[in-house]
Structures are given as C-alpha cells and as structure tokens.
C-alpha cells in the first residue's frame, strides 16, 4: 500500500499491508428495510489497514 510520509505531503512509501474492507448497513431491530446512511455507497469501505511487517495499524489518511 502507498502510504504518505508524515510532515511531507509529496513523499510516499510502499508498505506491505493487510487491507480489510467491507460494506455497512444500518438496520432497526425488527425491521427488514435498511436506514439511509450517508456513508452507504456501492463500493467497499476500508475498515482496517495493518502493516504486514510489524503489525502496526495504518491510517492511510494520516500517513505512516
């Protein structure tokens, strides 16, 4: 995964990573219809990124 380096918005590092993604759906108990969710879109949402070398958690929006 390409991760931005801290304090430098133009420099990136390639890091081997486990990338977990999925979809989410809000449901009320006892209802069969999902509730409209502002984050609900057709693609997958990234839930967790783990550095495959040292096991640290990576937040791609903040950098490495």
Jmol script that loads the backbone (N, CA, C; Angstrom):
load data "model"
ATOM      1  N   UNK A   1       0.835  -1.158   0.000  1.00  0.00           N
ATOM      2  CA  UNK A   1       0.000   0.000   0.000  1.00  0.00           C
ATOM      3  C   UNK A   1       0.891   1.236   0.000  1.00  0.00           C
ATOM      4  N   UNK A   2       0.477   2.235  -0.753  1.00  0.00           N
ATOM      5  CA  UNK A   2       1.207   3.506  -0.801  1.00  0.00           C
ATOM      6  C   UNK A   2       0.750   4.362   0.374  1.00  0.00           C
ATOM      7  N   UNK A   3       1.688   4.713   1.255  1.00  0.00           N
ATOM      8  CA  UNK A   3       1.385   5.479   2.466  1.00  0.00           C
ATOM      9  C   UNK A   3       2.154   6.786   2.436  1.00  0.00           C
ATOM     10  N   UNK A   4       1.443   7.879   2.706  1.00  0.00           N
ATOM     11  CA  UNK A   4       2.085   9.198   2.740  1.00  0.00           C
ATOM     12  C   UNK A   4       2.977   9.307   3.971  1.00  0.00           C
ATOM     13  N   UNK A   5       4.156   9.874   3.797  1.00  0.00           N
ATOM     14  CA  UNK A   5       5.081  10.079   4.908  1.00  0.00           C
ATOM     15  C   UNK A   5       4.635  11.276   5.742  1.00  0.00           C
ATOM     16  N   UNK A   6       4.804  11.195   7.058  1.00  0.00           N
ATOM     17  CA  UNK A   6       4.391  12.320   7.902  1.00  0.00           C
ATOM     18  C   UNK A   6       5.207  13.574   7.608  1.00  0.00           C
ATOM     19  N   UNK A   7       4.582  14.691   7.710  1.00  0.00           N
ATOM     20  CA  UNK A   7       5.210  16.014   7.517  1.00  0.00           C
ATOM     21  C   UNK A   7       5.719  16.257   6.106  1.00  0.00           C
ATOM     22  N   UNK A   8       5.304  15.428   5.146  1.00  0.00           N
ATOM     23  CA  UNK A   8       5.711  15.660   3.757  1.00  0.00           C
ATOM     24  C   UNK A   8       4.612  15.108   2.846  1.00  0.00           C
ATOM     25  N   UNK A   9       3.777  15.979   2.347  1.00  0.00           N
ATOM     26  CA  UNK A   9       2.621  15.554   1.556  1.00  0.00           C
ATOM     27  C   UNK A   9       2.987  15.062   0.156  1.00  0.00           C
ATOM     28  N   UNK A  10       4.262  15.203  -0.237  1.00  0.00           N
ATOM     29  CA  UNK A  10       4.670  14.795  -1.576  1.00  0.00           C
ATOM     30  C   UNK A  10       5.482  13.497  -1.593  1.00  0.00           C
ATOM     31  N   UNK A  11       5.804  12.945  -0.422  1.00  0.00           N
ATOM     32  CA  UNK A  11       6.627  11.744  -0.336  1.00  0.00           C
ATOM     33  C   UNK A  11       5.790  10.575   0.169  1.00  0.00           C
ATOM     34  N   UNK A  12       5.918   9.439  -0.511  1.00  0.00           N
ATOM     35  CA  UNK A  12       5.167   8.227  -0.147  1.00  0.00           C
ATOM     36  C   UNK A  12       6.126   7.065   0.019  1.00  0.00           C
ATOM     37  N   UNK A  13       5.685   6.059   0.753  1.00  0.00           N
ATOM     38  CA  UNK A  13       6.445   4.829   0.940  1.00  0.00           C
ATOM     39  C   UNK A  13       5.522   3.649   0.635  1.00  0.00           C
ATOM     40  N   UNK A  14       6.053   2.659  -0.058  1.00  0.00           N
ATOM     41  CA  UNK A  14       5.300   1.439  -0.312  1.00  0.00           C
ATOM     42  C   UNK A  14       5.502   0.497   0.872  1.00  0.00           C
ATOM     43  N   UNK A  15       4.386   0.070   1.476  1.00  0.00           N
ATOM     44  CA  UNK A  15       4.427  -0.778   2.660  1.00  0.00           C
ATOM     45  C   UNK A  15       3.553  -2.005   2.402  1.00  0.00           C
ATOM     46  N   UNK A  16       4.070  -3.227   2.642  1.00  0.00           N
ATOM     47  CA  UNK A  16       3.192  -4.391   2.524  1.00  0.00           C
ATOM     48  C   UNK A  16       2.142  -4.334   3.635  1.00  0.00           C
ATOM     49  N   UNK A  17       0.896  -4.534   3.279  1.00  0.00           N
ATOM     50  CA  UNK A  17      -0.169  -4.352   4.271  1.00  0.00           C
ATOM     51  C   UNK A  17      -1.333  -5.300   4.014  1.00  0.00           C
ATOM     52  N   UNK A  18      -2.020  -5.623   5.115  1.00  0.00           N
ATOM     53  CA  UNK A  18      -3.299  -6.321   5.047  1.00  0.00           C
ATOM     54  C   UNK A  18      -4.371  -5.252   5.031  1.00  0.00           C
ATOM     55  N   UNK A  19      -5.269  -5.333   4.064  1.00  0.00           N
ATOM     56  CA  UNK A  19      -6.291  -4.308   3.858  1.00  0.00           C
ATOM     57  C   UNK A  19      -7.664  -4.981   3.990  1.00  0.00           C
ATOM     58  N   UNK A  20      -8.406  -4.639   5.029  1.00  0.00           N
ATOM     59  CA  UNK A  20      -9.723  -5.214   5.270  1.00  0.00           C
ATOM     60  C   UNK A  20     -10.790  -4.198   4.886  1.00  0.00           C
ATOM     61  N   UNK A  21     -11.706  -4.608   4.054  1.00  0.00           N
ATOM     62  CA  UNK A  21     -12.763  -3.713   3.600  1.00  0.00           C
ATOM     63  C   UNK A  21     -14.105  -4.435   3.619  1.00  0.00           C
ATOM     64  N   UNK A  22     -15.164  -3.659   3.609  1.00  0.00           N
ATOM     65  CA  UNK A  22     -16.485  -4.254   3.629  1.00  0.00           C
ATOM     66  C   UNK A  22     -17.558  -3.213   3.391  1.00  0.00           C
ATOM     67  N   UNK A  23     -18.782  -3.640   3.567  1.00  0.00           N
ATOM     68  CA  UNK A  23     -19.935  -2.747   3.435  1.00  0.00           C
ATOM     69  C   UNK A  23     -20.629  -2.667   4.779  1.00  0.00           C
ATOM     70  N   UNK A  24     -21.347  -1.595   5.003  1.00  0.00           N
ATOM     71  CA  UNK A  24     -22.125  -1.480   6.224  1.00  0.00           C
ATOM     72  C   UNK A  24     -23.554  -1.109   5.886  1.00  0.00           C
ATOM     73  N   UNK A  25     -24.443  -1.519   6.755  1.00  0.00           N
ATOM     74  CA  UNK A  25     -25.857  -1.267   6.546  1.00  0.00           C
ATOM     75  C   UNK A  25     -26.506  -1.069   7.909  1.00  0.00           C
ATOM     76  N   UNK A  26     -27.230   0.031   8.072  1.00  0.00           N
ATOM     77  CA  UNK A  26     -27.924   0.305   9.322  1.00  0.00           C
ATOM     78  C   UNK A  26     -29.325  -0.299   9.276  1.00  0.00           C
ATOM     79  N   UNK A  27     -29.650  -1.070  10.308  1.00  0.00           N
ATOM     80  CA  UNK A  27     -30.964  -1.709  10.387  1.00  0.00           C
ATOM     81  C   UNK A  27     -31.542  -1.455  11.776  1.00  0.00           C
ATOM     82  N   UNK A  28     -32.842  -1.182  11.853  1.00  0.00           N
ATOM     83  CA  UNK A  28     -33.535  -1.098  13.132  1.00  0.00           C
ATOM     84  C   UNK A  28     -33.968  -2.498  13.536  1.00  0.00           C
ATOM     85  N   UNK A  29     -33.905  -2.768  14.823  1.00  0.00           N
ATOM     86  CA  UNK A  29     -34.316  -4.074  15.314  1.00  0.00           C
ATOM     87  C   UNK A  29     -35.783  -4.309  14.973  1.00  0.00           C
ATOM     88  N   UNK A  30     -36.073  -5.444  14.360  1.00  0.00           N
ATOM     89  CA  UNK A  30     -37.442  -5.783  13.983  1.00  0.00           C
ATOM     90  C   UNK A  30     -37.859  -5.272  12.612  1.00  0.00           C
ATOM     91  N   UNK A  31     -36.962  -4.563  11.899  1.00  0.00           N
ATOM     92  CA  UNK A  31     -37.279  -4.027  10.581  1.00  0.00           C
ATOM     93  C   UNK A  31     -36.478  -4.775   9.521  1.00  0.00           C
ATOM     94  N   UNK A  32     -37.081  -4.947   8.355  1.00  0.00           N
ATOM     95  CA  UNK A  32     -36.396  -5.600   7.248  1.00  0.00           C
ATOM     96  C   UNK A  32     -35.776  -4.606   6.262  1.00  0.00           C
ATOM     97  N   UNK A  33     -36.072  -3.327   6.426  1.00  0.00           N
ATOM     98  CA  UNK A  33     -35.584  -2.300   5.495  1.00  0.00           C
ATOM     99  C   UNK A  33     -34.399  -1.552   6.108  1.00  0.00           C
ATOM    100  N   UNK A  34     -33.319  -1.360   5.344  1.00  0.00           N
ATOM    101  CA  UNK A  34     -32.175  -0.588   5.864  1.00  0.00           C
ATOM    102  C   UNK A  34     -32.500   0.899   5.957  1.00  0.00           C
ATOM    103  N   UNK A  35     -31.813   1.574   6.853  1.00  0.00           N
ATOM    104  CA  UNK A  35     -31.948   3.020   7.042  1.00  0.00           C
ATOM    105  C   UNK A  35     -30.950   3.705   6.122  1.00  0.00           C
ATOM    106  N   UNK A  36     -31.322   4.854   5.552  1.00  0.00           N
ATOM    107  CA  UNK A  36     -30.395   5.609   4.711  1.00  0.00           C
ATOM    108  C   UNK A  36     -29.166   5.988   5.522  1.00  0.00           C
ATOM    109  N   UNK A  37     -28.012   5.758   4.966  1.00  0.00           N
ATOM    110  CA  UNK A  37     -26.750   6.019   5.638  1.00  0.00           C
ATOM    111  C   UNK A  37     -25.912   6.917   4.737  1.00  0.00           C
ATOM    112  N   UNK A  38     -25.381   8.028   5.256  1.00  0.00           N
ATOM    113  CA  UNK A  38     -24.590   8.923   4.402  1.00  0.00           C
ATOM    114  C   UNK A  38     -23.338   8.256   3.841  1.00  0.00           C
ATOM    115  N   UNK A  39     -22.809   7.234   4.530  1.00  0.00           N
ATOM    116  CA  UNK A  39     -21.632   6.527   4.028  1.00  0.00           C
ATOM    117  C   UNK A  39     -22.013   5.330   3.164  1.00  0.00           C
ATOM    118  N   UNK A  40     -23.278   5.139   2.900  1.00  0.00           N
ATOM    119  CA  UNK A  40     -23.733   3.990   2.119  1.00  0.00           C
ATOM    120  C   UNK A  40     -23.524   4.280   0.633  1.00  0.00           C
ATOM    121  N   UNK A  41     -22.667   3.527  -0.009  1.00  0.00           N
ATOM    122  CA  UNK A  41     -22.405   3.683  -1.427  1.00  0.00           C
ATOM    123  C   UNK A  41     -22.179   2.295  -2.011  1.00  0.00           C
ATOM    124  N   UNK A  42     -22.061   2.200  -3.319  1.00  0.00           N
ATOM    125  CA  UNK A  42     -21.977   0.902  -3.980  1.00  0.00           C
ATOM    126  C   UNK A  42     -20.640   0.195  -3.763  1.00  0.00           C
ATOM    127  N   UNK A  43     -19.586   0.926  -3.476  1.00  0.00           N
ATOM    128  CA  UNK A  43     -18.264   0.314  -3.312  1.00  0.00           C
ATOM    129  C   UNK A  43     -18.044  -0.229  -1.914  1.00  0.00           C
ATOM    130  N   UNK A  44     -16.826  -0.668  -1.666  1.00  0.00           N
ATOM    131  CA  UNK A  44     -16.449  -1.179  -0.366  1.00  0.00           C
ATOM    132  C   UNK A  44     -15.762  -0.093   0.440  1.00  0.00           C
ATOM    133  N   UNK A  45     -15.908  -0.152   1.761  1.00  0.00           N
ATOM    134  CA  UNK A  45     -15.354   0.833   2.671  1.00  0.00           C
ATOM    135  C   UNK A  45     -14.147   0.224   3.392  1.00  0.00           C
ATOM    136  N   UNK A  46     -12.992   0.914   3.462  1.00  0.00           N
ATOM    137  CA  UNK A  46     -11.848   0.358   4.187  1.00  0.00           C
ATOM    138  C   UNK A  46     -12.061   0.451   5.697  1.00  0.00           C
ATOM    139  N   UNK A  47     -12.014  -0.685   6.384  1.00  0.00           N
ATOM    140  CA  UNK A  47     -12.214  -0.714   7.826  1.00  0.00           C
ATOM    141  C   UNK A  47     -10.913  -0.780   8.612  1.00  0.00           C
ATOM    142  N   UNK A  48      -9.912  -1.470   8.065  1.00  0.00           N
ATOM    143  CA  UNK A  48      -8.684  -1.653   8.820  1.00  0.00           C
ATOM    144  C   UNK A  48      -7.528  -1.907   7.863  1.00  0.00           C
ATOM    145  N   UNK A  49      -6.390  -1.247   8.122  1.00  0.00           N
ATOM    146  CA  UNK A  49      -5.171  -1.497   7.363  1.00  0.00           C
ATOM    147  C   UNK A  49      -4.078  -1.817   8.381  1.00  0.00           C
ATOM    148  N   UNK A  50      -3.452  -2.995   8.214  1.00  0.00           N
ATOM    149  CA  UNK A  50      -2.415  -3.445   9.144  1.00  0.00           C
ATOM    150  C   UNK A  50      -1.104  -3.614   8.393  1.00  0.00           C
ATOM    151  N   UNK A  51      -0.032  -3.050   8.939  1.00  0.00           N
ATOM    152  CA  UNK A  51       1.297  -3.202   8.369  1.00  0.00           C
ATOM    153  C   UNK A  51       1.677  -4.676   8.452  1.00  0.00           C
ATOM    154  N   UNK A  52       1.979  -5.309   7.310  1.00  0.00           N
ATOM    155  CA  UNK A  52       2.287  -6.733   7.271  1.00  0.00           C
ATOM    156  C   UNK A  52       3.686  -7.040   7.802  1.00  0.00           C
ATOM    157  N   UNK A  53       4.525  -6.036   8.022  1.00  0.00           N
ATOM    158  CA  UNK A  53       5.876  -6.259   8.528  1.00  0.00           C
ATOM    159  C   UNK A  53       5.890  -6.259  10.055  1.00  0.00           C
ATOM    160  N   UNK A  54       5.336  -5.208  10.675  1.00  0.00           N
ATOM    161  CA  UNK A  54       5.432  -5.097  12.131  1.00  0.00           C
ATOM    162  C   UNK A  54       4.088  -5.183  12.859  1.00  0.00           C
ATOM    163  N   UNK A  55       2.983  -5.294  12.141  1.00  0.00           N
ATOM    164  CA  UNK A  55       1.661  -5.442  12.767  1.00  0.00           C
ATOM    165  C   UNK A  55       1.034  -4.155  13.261  1.00  0.00           C
ATOM    166  N   UNK A  56       1.647  -3.014  12.987  1.00  0.00           N
ATOM    167  CA  UNK A  56       1.066  -1.741  13.425  1.00  0.00           C
ATOM    168  C   UNK A  56      -0.146  -1.385  12.576  1.00  0.00           C
ATOM    169  N   UNK A  57      -1.028  -0.597  13.155  1.00  0.00           N
ATOM    170  CA  UNK A  57      -2.227  -0.131  12.459  1.00  0.00           C
ATOM    171  C   UNK A  57      -1.853   1.097  11.643  1.00  0.00           C
ATOM    172  N   UNK A  58      -2.301   1.136  10.398  1.00  0.00           N
ATOM    173  CA  UNK A  58      -2.008   2.244   9.493  1.00  0.00           C
ATOM    174  C   UNK A  58      -3.300   3.005   9.226  1.00  0.00           C
ATOM    175  N   UNK A  59      -3.251   4.318   9.391  1.00  0.00           N
ATOM    176  CA  UNK A  59      -4.352   5.180   8.977  1.00  0.00           C
ATOM    177  C   UNK A  59      -3.908   5.888   7.707  1.00  0.00           C
ATOM    178  N   UNK A  60      -4.371   5.424   6.523  1.00  0.00           N
ATOM    179  CA  UNK A  60      -3.872   5.997   5.274  1.00  0.00           C
ATOM    180  C   UNK A  60      -4.154   7.481   5.114  1.00  0.00           C
ATOM    181  N   UNK A  61      -5.171   7.995   5.789  1.00  0.00           N
ATOM    182  CA  UNK A  61      -5.485   9.413   5.652  1.00  0.00           C
ATOM    183  C   UNK A  61      -4.502  10.285   6.441  1.00  0.00           C
ATOM    184  N   UNK A  62      -3.864   9.720   7.463  1.00  0.00           N
ATOM    185  CA  UNK A  62      -2.917  10.493   8.271  1.00  0.00           C
ATOM    186  C   UNK A  62      -1.474  10.313   7.840  1.00  0.00           C
ATOM    187  N   UNK A  63      -1.180   9.207   7.200  1.00  0.00           N
ATOM    188  CA  UNK A  63       0.192   8.918   6.805  1.00  0.00           C
ATOM    189  C   UNK A  63       0.769   7.814   7.658  1.00  0.00           C
ATOM    190  N   UNK A  64       2.030   7.500   7.425  1.00  0.00           N
ATOM    191  CA  UNK A  64       2.689   6.372   8.079  1.00  0.00           C
ATOM    192  C   UNK A  64       3.486   6.826   9.275  1.00  0.00           C
TER     193      UNK A  64
END
end "model"
wireframe off; spacefill off
backbone 0.3
color backbone group
